[in-house]
Structure formats: C-alpha cells, structure tokens
Amino acid sequence: MAPPAVAGDRDPTPDGGLTTAQVAERVAAGRRNTVTTRTSRTVGQIVRANVLTFFNGLLVALWVLVVLTGRWQHALFGGVVVVNSAIGIVQELRAKRTLDRLAVLQAPRARPVRDGAEREVPVEDVVLDDLLVLRAGDQVPVDAVVRSARGLAVDESLLTGEADAVAKDAGDPVLSGSIVVAGSGRVQATAVGDEAYAVRLAAHARAFTRTRSELVEGTTRLLRWIALGLLVVGPAVLWSQFRTGENADWRDAVTGTVGALVGMVPEGLVLLTTLAFLLGAAGLARRQTLVQELPAVEGLARVDVVCLDKTGTLTYGDVRFDRVEWLGPDAGLDAGAEVALALLAASDGGNATARALADAFPAAGGAAAVDGVPFDSARKWSAVRTAAGTTWVLGAPEMVLPAPAGGVQGAARDRADALAADGHRVLLLACTASAWTFRAGIPELPPGLAPTALVLLAERIREDAADVLRWFTEQGVALKVLSGDNPCTVGAVAAAVGLPGVSGAVDAVDARTLPEDLGQLADVLESVSVVGRVAPHQKRAVVRALQQRGHVVAMTGDGVNDALAIKDADIGVAMGNGSPATRAVAQLVLLDGRFASLPHAVAEGRRVIANIERAAKLFLVKNVYSLVLALVTVATLVAYPLTPVQLTLVSAVSIGVPGFVLALAPNARRYRPGFLGRVLRFSLPVGAATGTVAYAGYALTRGLDPGGGVTAARTTAVLAVLVVALWTVLVLARPLTVGRAGLVAGMAALVVVVLAVPVLREDVLLLDLTATTLALGTGLGAAGALLVALASWLVETRMPAGGRR
C-alpha cells in the first residue's frame, strides 16, 4: 500500500515559527502529535491479560462445580487462580514502572522553532504547523512539507521498502517514520497524531520486524495441544466417573472429573513465561539496558553472530581532532584551507566528525559558503563552494581520490594509507576551481582536485573492549566488525583489542571488493572478521547473508548509517548516545552507550530461556501424568486416583513454588535450538512413569487392602506421586547449589508437616495414612524416581556436550 500524499497547501509558517499563543491554541484544539511509546502494557491490559485467560476461565468453571458438591476441600485449587493472577499483576506492574521510567528518558525528541528560537520538546508536544529542524540521524516525527533544505535526503524504506535515499527540496513532502540520512532542513508539520501516516514514531519503525520467540511459539503450541486434549478427554472422563461403581454418588463423579481436568491445566505456564521476560527486562534496565520488545530478552540467548561498528563500540564515540598534515610544496599553515575546514564543519553540524572539526576550526567572521554538499555515509565526502569560486572537498582519501594521477595525488594517497595502517582515522582535504555536478540527482566529485591536507582524527579505544570480545569468543559467538572507516584503520584497531583472527591492518577487507550475491557474500564472511568502507546498504546485505546461513544476528551501532541494518537484524542494539532513528528501530538500547553492557544482556537472555525450559518441563510432567491417569480411568472405569485438593498439594510443592524459584534463578547454560523437542523428550517419559506408579499404587492398594476403599488407594497414589515429583524437581534443579538443595528439602519438609498433622491429613487432604499405604506409596515412588533418573540420563546422553547444564 503506497503512503498517502502529504498536504502541502497550508499557509507557510514564518521563519520564526509559531508563537506560544499559537501553540496553545492548537493544543486546545487537539491538533497535537499525541504519540505514546510504550515498552509495556497499560494497567488495564495487565489486569485483563493475567485474569481473563482461557485456562483461568476453565478453572473458575470447575471451581463452581466443586462448590456445588458442597465439598469445600476440593475447591482449594481456586486459590491457584487468585495467586497466579496476583503474582502476575504485581510483578508486571513492578517491571512496568522500571521500564516506563527508562522509556521516558529515552523517548524521542523534536526541535521546533517557536518564538524565533529553536527548542527541544517531546515528540508528542509537536503541534500542527510547527516548523521543525531536521538533521542527519533524525527520524521525522510527523507528516510535513519541506520549507527549506540544505542537501536534505531521507530514507523512506521503513515505509515504502525502497532502499535508495530520496533528495528533498522546498515544497516536497516528507512522511513520519522517514530517516534523515544527509543534510539538514526545516519542515512544516501538515499532519499530526492520528492523522499522520505513522502516529507512533518508534513503534512504526519496528512494525516491520518483530523479534521471533521460540519460547512463545513452543508454549503456544503446547497450550493448543493441551486445550484440544481437554476437549477430547474431558467428556470421556466425565462418562467414566458416572459409570464406575467406585464413586458413591454424583458428587464423587464430579470431583473425580474435576481432579482429572485440573491436573491437565497448565495454570502457571503462560504466567511464568511472561514474568520471566518482564523480570529479565527489568533486570537489564537496572544495568542501563532498555528492552523495547520483551521477546528480545530471549532472542539474545539465540545470538551466535554479533556485527558491530568500530566507533562507539571498540572505541569511544567522541571523535577528537588530532592534527593536520599539510601537503604540497608549501607544507605549512594554509589560511584558505582553515577557513574551508570551518565551513565544512559548519555545514554538517549533526555529524560527529564535523563537531570535532568545529572545535578546532571555529567559523571565521564573515566567511560563508555559497553552496554545499552535506556528508553522506554512502559516498563518504562533503563539499562547500566559496564566494571566491573555490570548491573544497573533505572525505575518505580513497573516495576523494579514487584513482590518483601520481605526483602530489599519489603521494597524498600513499601517506594517507600509511597513517590508516597505523590506526589513525584520516580525511583528505582537496580543492579545485570546478564545481560538482549531478547525475540522476546524486552529486559527483568535481574534476581537477588538488590534495591540500590530511586531517587526522583521534579515537580512544575502550578499556573494556578486549574483555568484551574475549567473552563473546569464549561463548562461541562470532564477531564481525563493519565500519565505514578505512579498512586499514579498522583492522589496526581490531588487532589492538584482540579480535580473533585479526593480526593487523592486512586482515581487513575493503567492502568495495565484496560480492553483491548474498550466497557469495556469506562465503566471504565465513573467513573475514573485519570489513572497512562499508556502505549502509552493505551492512544490511551482511546481516541478510549471515541470516541466510542460519545465523542469529545481533547488529549494534549508533549512527544513522546503522539504522536499517539494525532493523533487519534478529536483535538490533543501539547505543544510548546514538541517533534517534537508530534507537527507534532497535529492540535494545544500551543507555550508557557501553558495548560492555551487551554480554550482560546476552547472559540474561540465556538465563531466561534456560530457566523457562526447566520450568516448562515441570508443568508438562504434571499434564502428562494427569492425562495418563485420565486415560486409565476411562479404560478401567475406576475412580480418578487423585482428588482436586490432593493435586493442589502436589502442584504447590513440586511445580508452583519450585517452578517460580527455578525460573528466576541464575543459569549460565548456552542456548540450544529445539526448546519444544527437549521439553517433550523429558516430560513425556517422566510424566508417563509418574502416572504409571500412581495408578499402580491405587490398584495395588485396592487389591491388598480392600477394606481401605478408594480413600486408602488414593493415599498410596498421592504418596507415590509426591516422591516422584520431588525427585523430578531435584533432577531439574541440577547443578545443585545450597539454595536449590534447600528448596527441595523445604518442599519435602512441608509435605512431612502436612502428613503429620491429622487435621490437614485427614480432614483437608482426605488421606488415610497407614503402614500399608506408606510402604506402598514410598516404595513405588522410589521405583518411579529410578525411572525418572533413567529417562533424564537417556535424554542428556543424546544432547551435545555444550548444551548440558
């Protein structure tokens, strides 16, 4: 669907912008750019999501049925609904406060001209007809029409899919969500809020790329299967409970059916997954990492390739002027060149390099450029033309002089290459009497350029860069440095911080030599770790090539040239001091701008996915043995071996408390694909073993102690299930720590206390604890525990060594 046209027939806003009174008038009329950027749900959404679920509705319906029987004990499972919902609401509200606080700090800003002065305000405070200042790296917050432009070019690919930057002149429309890739300008807002093409700045940019969550996909499939099982098995169990002679009346039949269905409901699994994401995001927030999409917490665990820029990651982003090396026979101070550097710096105020030059070469009084070409990360040069008729060009030496003609040009390129090989960041200043030309709207270098000076900029290598790279290497994550700088410079810096496989400048590759075919590019990237002179479209190509080979790619960056690659990556990571456009499309923002924060984020993602997998196994084991018992009762027409209140005890000590504790515990296990398969491989045999010993205990007690009746038989089944379930928790808690061993011991002690108190044992849980039931229950439980140990060993022996806990 093509973007709508932007209205450009509004009366032009004066150069001084709107007045305070005009702004207030538009706010009162509702002509305000009401943009809400949320990293979390509203309070109402949180309450609804945690209360109004299919399984909660089912549990409430079953609770009502049990209440109608008049047997209050069996209705205690209703507390599960209340507790689960309350925990979910409280924890999500706590995480929401943390995330929303950071979101406010990170919210996009706009620069309207009001009362004759440029101001900075939140995007939602922009009003209709505001005159906005745009610079390279900005994302357009409203639909607008250009009123003035200086080399303004925007990338509309987030909206239209077209990758080429579009030049904008006065009178041209610009759409919200576009990224300013070059130049500057002033635009008048023509549509704001709900009337704009993209009413939500960051959300619109991210709408085209959602983080894939294997956990969510796997859990959703499990829930669908369980729901289907309930629909098929539920009526059959109800029929069997009314047919069996072991139930005295309809009340027994109803409670037996409810016990079977309650056991098959994974009441806390969805809550646990959501909470793990939220608390993971809140934990990252405390480390100054803003998660803008919750599934990105898990996505971090799956990352096996990290693509990063040199500037802002390996080095600090504060580029500083170092020195000038003058070229030619008059090697020395050149006043004309100094003025040119001041003009070039002034023409690109939003550029880090320009800011560094502006500090060293302040604008000379009265000097002004009559025309200019702003810096563009694709062509890598900028230019100004003075009133004297001289054109000055500043940019990458190999781009300004792509084919040196020998003499001064050849010497300049040789010297620039030598400095770059030593790790310096080098720009070439050249001049000519000719003006630049345009081809298809794209500026081309003027002929006859004479090299005047080499401008050296200094970057400080981050002290923690080497440690961060070493951590990723040890974790099996490949690193690809993609930079727009000279390959020799990038290679030298990468070698200095110990990037694996890079010994110096010679190991870096010039992106202009890379193949365009993604398959061939992927082949090159298998053996190359450092690429220089990378254009923005090439960064996107690198990401896509790696993804085609099955890699999960994280892309980090801070500049506008990184924005589209960050959008395409599986996990986009922006630096907090980066451009607004880059932060808008990223799933994670490192607010402190430190690349060293990324290992903590990856480790948090691994903790989340490993722990949810462990908890999911606990939940599914209960579903499996409940299903086994349900099928057995249908086939044998016996009373269901576990009552709802007995299942409540089993669930609390073996799933509820341990599941939540283990889901939030530390876990350094590396990610392995196949979450759902591993959960099923463990849960199916363990659940089947648990169901088998439960029914065996029930049947043996009925045969050995006929006088004990159904109550004694259920007592044996409960004891057997408790022993096996607690052993299962112990198996899944490995490697055991003092805390985890204490957790299992505490749950076992709770069971002992409950069984030792007659009121709880007999009046609440309806258990008949005798020597026979105790011996049979613990004995069968021990046999079941051996089966669980065997099943666990068989599953683990089929796993790769790197995947074990």
Sequence and secondary structure as in RCSB ss.txt:
>XXXX:A:sequence
MAPPAVAGDRDPTPDGGLTTAQVAERVAAGRRNTVTTRTSRTVGQIVRANVLTFFNGLLVALWVLVVLTGRWQHA
LFGGVVVVNSAIGIVQELRAKRTLDRLAVLQAPRARPVRDGAEREVPVEDVVLDDLLVLRAGDQVPVDAVVRSAR
GLAVDESLLTGEADAVAKDAGDPVLSGSIVVAGSGRVQATAVGDEAYAVRLAAHARAFTRTRSELVEGTTRLLRW
IALGLLVVGPAVLWSQFRTGENADWRDAVTGTVGALVGMVPEGLVLLTTLAFLLGAAGLARRQTLVQELPAVEGL
ARVDVVCLDKTGTLTYGDVRFDRVEWLGPDAGLDAGAEVALALLAASDGGNATARALADAFPAAGGAAAVDGVPF
DSARKWSAVRTAAGTTWVLGAPEMVLPAPAGGVQGAARDRADALAADGHRVLLLACTASAWTFRAGIPELPPGLA
PTALVLLAERIREDAADVLRWFTEQGVALKVLSGDNPCTVGAVAAAVGLPGVSGAVDAVDARTLPEDLGQLADVL
ESVSVVGRVAPHQKRAVVRALQQRGHVVAMTGDGVNDALAIKDADIGVAMGNGSPATRAVAQLVLLDGRFASLPH
AVAEGRRVIANIERAAKLFLVKNVYSLVLALVTVATLVAYPLTPVQLTLVSAVSIGVPGFVLALAPNARRYRPGF
LGRVLRFSLPVGAATGTVAYAGYALTRGLDPGGGVTAARTTAVLAVLVVALWTVLVLARPLTVGRAGLVAGMAAL
VVVVLAVPVLREDVLLLDLTATTLALGTGLGAAGALLVALASWLVETRMPAGGRR
>XXXX:A:secstr
         S    TT B HHHHHHHHHTT B      SS  HHHHHHHHHS HHHHHHHHHHHHHHHHT GGGG
TTHHHHHHHHHHHHHHHHHHHHHHHHHHHHH  EE EEETTEE  EEGGG BTT EEEEETT B  SEEEEEEEE
EEEEE HHHH   S EE  TT EE TT EEEEEEEEEEEEE GGGSS SSHHHHHHTT     HHHHHHHHHHHH
HHHHHHHHHHHHHHHHHH TTS SHHHHHHHHHHHHHHH  TTHHHHHHHHHHHHHHHHHHTTEEESSTTHHHHH
HH  EEEE TBTTTB S  EEEEEEE STT S  HHHHHHHHHHHHHTTTSHHHHHHHHHS   TT  EEEEE  
 TTT EEEEEETTS EEEEE HHHHSSS  SHHHHHHHHHHHHHHHTT EEEEEEEESS  EEETTEEE  SS E
EEEEEEEE  B TTHHHHHHHHHHTT EEEEE SS HHHHHHHHHHTT TT  SGGG EEGGGS SSHHHHHHHH
TT  EEES  HHHHHHHHHHHHHTT  EEEEE SGGGHHHHHHSSEEEEETTS HHHHHH SEEETT  TTHHHH
HHHHHHHHHHHHHHHHHHHHHHHHHHHHHHHHHHHHT   SS HHHHHHHHIIIIIHHHHHHHTS       S H
HHHHHHHHHHHHHHHHHHHHHHHHHHHHH GGGHHHHHHHHHHHHHHHHHHHHHHHHT S  HHHHHHHHHHHHH
HHHHHHSHIIIIIIS     HHHHHHHHHHHHHHHHHHHHHHHHHHHTS GGG  
